Structure formats: structure tokens, C-alpha cells
């Protein structure tokens, strides 16, 4: 978002580091007197060279101190560096070209001017931004003079009336070139290409679940600017996903090529096969003397576990008069041959809480 007043840059003392040292992006932005958005765009465009972070400090890339010194030695620093990453909207771009905003919008929809970034305004509308340097270069080209002053050719007008809008596609192509330029790892390059395709299409192109999971781990991280599943996040995801058939075919061919190179470089990791369990000997195969007498040490270890069965409800056998006397029949069966009545004996210790009797008595 642009404001009328120019941004205020804090004046800090230059940071001196030993030769070969690297700094984080935040520190490099302060040393180059750039806002973080301007610094990220400069890295995106290749105006600031980065090196891989071998220390694992959380960022994938850092900036070498020699690169900072090279940019600071520019005679026009820091204004020259800021001008190279300055972005303009439709109105400012039209003023730089000397045309109306409607004509500038037609140029952008036709792909004559390629956006470099975008954002959502308060109405959730996509606002495209363009490099001021590229806009001025387009206006200074003599071959574009008929487009700036004359009538738009009929063929281009027909495409505009048909709804042609190449701004999202051109931005995705520019963004993909940036992602591919910052890495040499084949899996990371494949993940960058897959990030612009529909996940269902990627699942069809990569049927192996282990390769697909490894590919998803190498997808570039999207900036968490919006709440997940919010309208703004859905609009941003729609802009970042290819929808033109020609673009989808081009990305699909690129993904297949990058996957082939990634498989040759390093196959996707797979789970190791688990070792078979050792087969225990069956009890029937064990021969020898009968069960040995109880081990006193084992009995001592099991005694503290007896309390686990104290709170259970056990069936109580009603005492039958004359049971156990000669002629009373089988133990537990009355003289008449009928089985004694079985019921559950109530005990306060068997209730949920023996201090508060809340159970139902039989």
C-alpha cells in the first residue's frame, strides 16, 4: 500500500563484519536502508544476491557481507537501489507513460506490461503493482509509440472484448522463475512448479504417496498474510493457481521434467521394512517336569496388586441349611436338587464411594 508521504528510513551506522560473514535478511535490509518489502522484491528480481544458509538458522538464504558492501559502493546509494525496486499502481504507471488509466489497464491485460506483485485492498480486490523502471522503459521504446498515441489494433481489441487478462498468468510465470532461480535442488524445483498447480492434478501426476509427500515438503512456504480459509486467503490462492489450459499444460510438462531429474538425483524416502517378530515356542512343545512350586519372590511382588480386586462385585452363594452335611447332596445344591438362589451381596466397600453410600441396595 502506497502513501503520499515518502517512507522514513532509519539512519544506522554501517555494520562491519569479517570477510566471508553473512547476515540475515532483516539485518541486510537495515544496512541497505530498504524497507522489508523493498528488500524482498530486490531479492526476487535478483538485484540482491543471496547465498544458502548452511548454519540452519531458520532462513533458507542469507546475504553475504561482500554483497552489502558492493551495493553500498554504488555512487547513487541508496536512492539508486530504491529506484530500481520502486513499484507503481495503475494510476502512477499511466502517468509515467503519459496515457490514461484505461489504456494502461489494456496494456497490462494484453501482457505488454507484466506485474511484479499484488495485494488486496479493503474491498478484497486484487491490486497489481508494476516496476516503475519497466514502465518507463516501455514508454521510451519507439516501437511502442503507435500503442501509446494511436488506436488499439482490431485484433487486440477483439481479445480484450473476449475477456483476455494475462496479468495473473504473467505474474505466476515471473514468480516461478524467481523460485527456480533461488534453488538448485531438483525436489525443491519440482515443489515450486507443483505449487502453481491444482493439488488434485498433482495427485494424478504423482500417484506414488511417498513421492507426493516428499514433494509437498519441498513446496515453497506461502506468506501467512491472511487467516486460513478466509475470503482473502481464497482469493490469493486463486491468483496463485494456474487456470489457463495452455499454462496448465506448460506447468505439467515442467513438473514431469523436474520429477524425472529429482528421481535420478535422490529417490523419495520410504519407510524401512520392519523386522519379523521372533516366534515364541509353543507351550505344547515344552517338555519337562510339572509346574514348580510358587516362587517366594514372585509371590511377594504380586501381593501389592491384590488390592485391585477388592472393589469388585462378586456373586454370593446363598448358604443352604444342611449344606456340607452327609446326605445333603452335591456341595452348593439343595436336597431337592434345585440350585440355590444367586444374588449380589451388598457391601459398602463395593459402592462407588464407601464413604458416601450412593449405590442402590439389592
PESULDA-V896158 format. One record per backbone hydrogen bond with DSSP energy under -0.5 kcal/mol. NH is the residue of the N-H (numbers start at 1). CO is the residue of the C=O. E is the energy in kcal/mol with one decimal. If there is no record, write none. Layout:
# PESULDA-V896158
NH:CO:E  NH:CO:E
This chain:
# PESULDA-V896158
9:7:-0.5  12:10:-0.8  16:14:-0.6  17:15:-0.6  21:18:-1.8  23:63:-2.7  28:24:-2.4  29:25:-2.5  30:26:-1.7  31:27:-2.2  32:28:-2.0  33:30:-0.9  34:29:-2.6  39:35:-2.7  40:36:-2.7  41:37:-1.9  42:38:-2.1  43:39:-2.3  44:40:-2.4  45:41:-2.3  46:42:-0.6  46:43:-0.8  47:42:-2.2  48:42:-1.2  51:62:-2.7  53:60:-2.7  54:52:-0.9  62:51:-2.9  63:23:-2.5  65:21:-2.7  68:64:-1.5  69:65:-2.3  70:66:-2.1  71:67:-1.9  72:68:-2.1  73:69:-1.4  74:71:-1.1  77:74:-2.0  80:76:-2.5  82:78:-2.2  83:79:-2.3  84:80:-1.4  85:81:-0.7  85:82:-0.8  86:83:-0.8  88:130:-2.8  93:89:-2.3  94:90:-2.2  95:91:-1.9  96:92:-2.0  97:93:-1.8  98:94:-1.6  99:94:-2.1  104:100:-2.2  105:101:-2.4  106:102:-1.8  107:103:-2.1  108:104:-2.1  109:105:-2.5  110:106:-2.0  111:108:-1.0  112:107:-2.3  113:107:-0.9  116:129:-2.8  117:129:-1.3  119:127:-1.7  121:125:-1.9  124:121:-1.9  127:119:-3.3  128:126:-0.6  129:117:-2.6  130:88:-2.8  132:86:-2.6  135:131:-2.0  136:132:-2.2  137:133:-1.7  138:134:-2.1  139:135:-1.9  140:136:-1.7  141:137:-0.8  141:138:-0.5  144:141:-1.1  145:142:-1.5  148:144:-1.5  149:145:-1.8  150:146:-1.7  157:153:-2.0  158:154:-2.3  159:155:-1.6  160:156:-2.0  161:157:-2.4  162:158:-1.5  163:160:-1.4  164:159:-2.2  166:109:-2.2  170:166:-2.8  171:167:-2.1  172:168:-2.4  173:169:-2.3  174:170:-2.0  175:171:-2.7  176:172:-2.5  177:173:-1.9  178:174:-1.6  179:175:-2.1  180:176:-2.5  181:177:-1.6  182:178:-1.2  183:180:-0.7  189:185:-2.2  190:186:-2.2  191:187:-2.4  192:188:-2.0  193:189:-1.8  194:190:-2.4  195:191:-1.3  196:193:-1.2  197:194:-1.5  202:198:-2.1  203:199:-2.1  204:200:-1.4  205:201:-2.1  206:202:-2.3  212:208:-2.3  213:209:-2.3  214:210:-2.0  215:211:-2.2  216:212:-2.2  217:213:-1.6  218:214:-0.6  218:215:-0.8  219:216:-1.3  225:223:-2.0  230:227:-1.8  234:230:-2.3  235:231:-2.2  236:232:-2.3  237:233:-2.4  238:234:-2.0  239:235:-1.9  240:236:-1.8  241:238:-0.9  242:196:-3.0  248:244:-2.7  249:245:-2.4  250:246:-2.1  251:247:-2.6  252:248:-2.6  253:249:-2.2  254:250:-1.9  255:251:-2.6  256:252:-2.2  257:253:-1.9  258:254:-2.4  259:255:-2.5  260:256:-2.0  261:257:-1.8  262:258:-2.2  263:259:-2.6  264:260:-1.6  265:261:-1.9  266:262:-3.0  285:282:-0.7  286:283:-1.0  287:285:-0.6  296:294:-0.5  299:295:-2.4  300:296:-2.1  301:297:-1.7  302:298:-1.6  303:299:-1.2  304:300:-0.5  305:302:-1.3  306:303:-1.7  307:304:-0.5  308:305:-1.4  309:306:-1.3  310:307:-1.2  312:309:-0.8  314:312:-0.7  316:343:-2.1  317:315:-0.5  318:316:-0.6  318:341:-0.9  323:320:-2.3  325:322:-1.7  328:325:-2.2  333:330:-2.2  334:338:-1.5  337:334:-1.4  340:332:-0.8  343:316:-1.2  345:314:-0.7  345:343:-0.6  350:347:-1.9  351:348:-1.0  356:353:-0.6  358:356:-1.1  361:359:-0.5
